[in-house]
Amino acid sequence: MNTPSSPHREQLNPSLAWATYLLASAWGPDETLPAPSAPAEPAEVIKLLRRNGVPLLTLAADPRPPARALLSSLPFAVALAEDAANLARQEAAFAEVQAAWAAAGIPALFVKALGPAPTFPYVSGNLDVAVPRLQQDAARKIVRDLGYVELRHIEEPNKFLLRRHHLGEIAFDIHIHGRVEWHTEFLDTPAVWQRSGFAPDCRLAAVPAVEDGILIALAHALYENKALKLIELAKVIYAARRLAVDWPRVIAGAQAKGWLPGLWFALALCDRWEAQLYGTASLPDALRAQAEAELAAWQRSYSGSLFSGAARAPVRLSFLRSKQLFYAKMLADPTLAAAERARLIVVHTVYGTRLRLGIRSQRPMLVALDGIDGSGKSAQAALLAHAVAGAPARQRLVWTRGGSAGLLQPLFRLGKQVLRRRTAASGALVSPDSAAPGAPTAREAERATLFRQPVVRAAWPWLIALELGLAYQWRVRWRLVRGDVVIADRYVLSALIDLAARLERPDIAHSAPGRLLRRLAPRPAHSFWFDVPAEVALARKGGEESSEMLRRQAAVAPALAAELGATRLDATLPLADLSDPLVTQVLRSYFDAHWTLINALVFSNPRPLPANWQEDTAP
């Protein structure tokens, strides 16, 4: 093992120099490593570490004075507090899952855990947890019953992503693995289970043996992420310096699954990157020499080019070179029969092409959110749209209201002018003393006078039906044709509630304009009615609406909601208590039936659920 060489460190930009200096505490701290001479912005160092998947809590106890000075800065103090809160939140969320699994006799293993502490892999985009393959469907079922949505449109074979939401945001993601694979198995999964054990600082799940942990980290970096991050380099150096690694077992593990050339390449990349960043060599000399000797000509040349210029992190592999490694692995895997090799190559090629071209086929869905003014429709619609967009799925939030179309405004202004002239002549205008100009009472009095006119009462429902019917064709139906998820903040039910209350016609849904509106509107997959007392709605609107009109809306809403088959939701509940189950219900129904012809052609439809799985799952 070589000692640090200062010239190597001086060539790094300040942010990378300080990031790698702090990172050395993962396997040290090495007092012989000099602190960078140039200062760096703490926020930039934090950003670099996070971009490279480094858990800041691993670095928090670094005793070296320069490190303590940087870690005690305000940005680092805030970032460390955020990491601690994130770790605690994820541990609590997974503890609930693990307890349910344990009750069903399902063990768990953190796929990407290797060390150093904290062992819980809280910085991953989702928590990767393996369960025995024969129990993977049971594990999925249990997690769903805890209120998670399975994002089946982005699953891979034996890998299932489930998500819990809170107020439209991602509360927790768990990625259930039945095998250690990325389209094809990279390790002998049963052997990984046999060699696994618990880490001293975490008993929630087992962790792989150090040899398997190294293989998982390097395979995931090269074959899945197509990039080597500082966290992978740190794991390799930590294992080489602090743990008793059986390197022949590492080599045998990669060879057994056909990717030994990829392992040699990954080890060579780590060795060269460590030399560039630290001027040291942590891998055993014999292993380094063997890795260099085993490199193909293109690997030797390409690895040299990756580290020929200024140091950067992460180190990204080209798409072409990563695919070259992947196909070589599938062709060389001795555990695959020829037919299975051919199938995997075809499926992976088509699947990868779809991702490369950005082809994202999805089925449409319309969700209607209705209720009286002040019932909370818009807030819930925004949270639902945010959750759908984060899935990710294409979505469109559509707001409509009868009488809001620009083409109708000149007609409305003309009608009001005629009305004012008539009422002025008869002395029937609202008295200025009865309400302040523009106040709800004054506005409602003017509208009530207008809607007492026979011609207005006869024409208004037809105008609304035609206005909204045309709006629905472009803003809703066309989006559904495109395959979007459309979330309607106010839809047919809200329009009928407004008409029924305004015209005092509870049977408006059965009138000719009411039937026309219903025929013109695409049928929603989900229709929700937010039920709230008029007094609560008035308080939420801050007195901006007429209390009389809200009471009329609340009176006609239940019957109209029943007529249209809308599901009642108690809109007096707290925001999260209403949003979280709503998001879960909508997304679950959407992704459980996520099948399209285009996806079938590119092998991207998720596999069907086991028999009676959905029926048995709690809502």
Secondary structure, 3 states (H helix, E strand, C coil): CCCCCHHHHHCCCHHHHHHHHHHHHHCCCCCCCCCCCCCCCHHHHHHHHHHCCCCHHHHCCCCCHHHHHHHCCHHHHHHHHHHHHHHHHHHHHHHHHHHHHHHCCCCCEECCCCCCCCCCCCCCCCEEEECCHHHHHHHHHHHHHCCCEECHHHCECCEEEEEEEECCEEEEEEEEECCCECCCECCCHHHHHHHCEEECCEEEEEECCHHHHHHHHHHHHHHHHCEECHHHHHHHHHHHHHCCCCHHHHHHHHHHCCCHHHHHHHHHHHHHHHHHHHCCCCCCHHHHHHHHHHCCHHHHHHHHHHCCCCCCCCEECCHHHHHHHHHHHHHHCCCCCHHHHHHHHHHHHHHHHHHHHCCCCCCCEEEEEEECCCCCHHHHHHHHHHHHHCCCCCEEEEECCCCCCHHHHHHHHHHHHHHHHHHHHHCCCCCCCCCCCCCHHHHHHHHHHHCCCHHHHHHHHHHHHHHHHHHHHHHHHHHHHCCCEEEEECCHHHHHHHHHHHHCCCCHHHCHHHHHHHHHCCCCCEEEEEECCHHHHHHHCCCCCCHHHHHHHHHHHHHHHHHHCCEEEECCCCHHHHHHHHHHHHHHHHHHCCCCHHHHHCCCCCCCCCCCHHHHCCC
